[in-house]
Amino acid sequence: MPGSQPQTATGSGFIIRSDGLVVTNDHVVEDGIRIDVQLYGGQTLEAKVVGRDPVGDLALLKLQTNQRLPVVPLGRSSALQVGEFVAAFGSPFGFEHIMTFGVVSAIKRRFMRSGIVGGYIQTDASINTGNSGGPLVNMHGAVVGLNTATVGRGELGFAIPIDAVKAVLPQLHQSGDVRRGWLGVQIRPLDGDNARDAGLGRNGGVYVLDVLNDQPAHRAGIIAGDVITQFNGSAIQTPLDLQSAVASTPVGTIVKIQLMRKKAQQVVQLTVGEMPAESQ
């Protein structure tokens, strides 16, 4: 409206490359006409969007500077354990450069788009409005998660595992978006009866409930009733394991899938397809 003041929103982020590449949440920048980033020392720099992933709630920015900037090391979220101490950094409610302290309450938590990111890290480190996009850091100073959401008044915080972030960073940087892998199967957890039929222990894989016609799994010969135990060399124990492994695999990659069919182990090879928009 004429005469109205532009709306402002705040969030957080962290520098991953010394020339000014910054990771944050997509919802922090999705409506931004101009993005300004204030560094710890008080300097403010304009940033341009390099890539956006609305489905995974990730964005990659480039600070407009020729300075060499300090970076944070990226750790391995796969090494996190429940009870491990972590710190969340950000600017909650506009208060700059705040650190809160807590523990990892849960890993692989189902919440929002958990299948795409491999489940969220849940922490009791206080996360509030303005923390979004900031780093969740372990006691070695390495980023293990991207603070993303909260439930209640900040008592329950959720972070995207940094392994899921690292998996899509090359696509965000090179093409500005993310194309996610797709098999075209409907799966469910493996129950006792299905495990016995396949000749496996209860935690041996995921059960294929249905296979979509003329999709990568169908073309590779996977059928309903199969139990998938490995995807491209990685053990699969839960549907979340398979969903996140496939989603983070570049489209067009040729992979090997190990499965059990009527107590016989088989290995099939397939070309990973692209996840349809309606499935994201």
Secondary structure, 3 states (H helix, E strand, C coil): CCCCCCCCCCCCCEEEECCCEEEECHHHHCCCCCEEEECCCCCEEEEEEEEEECCCCEEEEEECCCCCCCCCCECCHHHCCCCCEEEEEECHHHCCCEEEEEEEEEEEECCCCHHHHCCEEEECCCCCCCCCCCEEEECCCCEEEEEEEEECCCCEEEEEEHHHHHHHHHHHHHHCCCCCEECCEEEEECCHHHHHHHCCCCCCCEEEEEECCCCHHHHHCCCCCCEEEEECCEECCCHHHHHHHHHCCCCCCEEEEEEEECCEEEEEEEECEECCHHHC
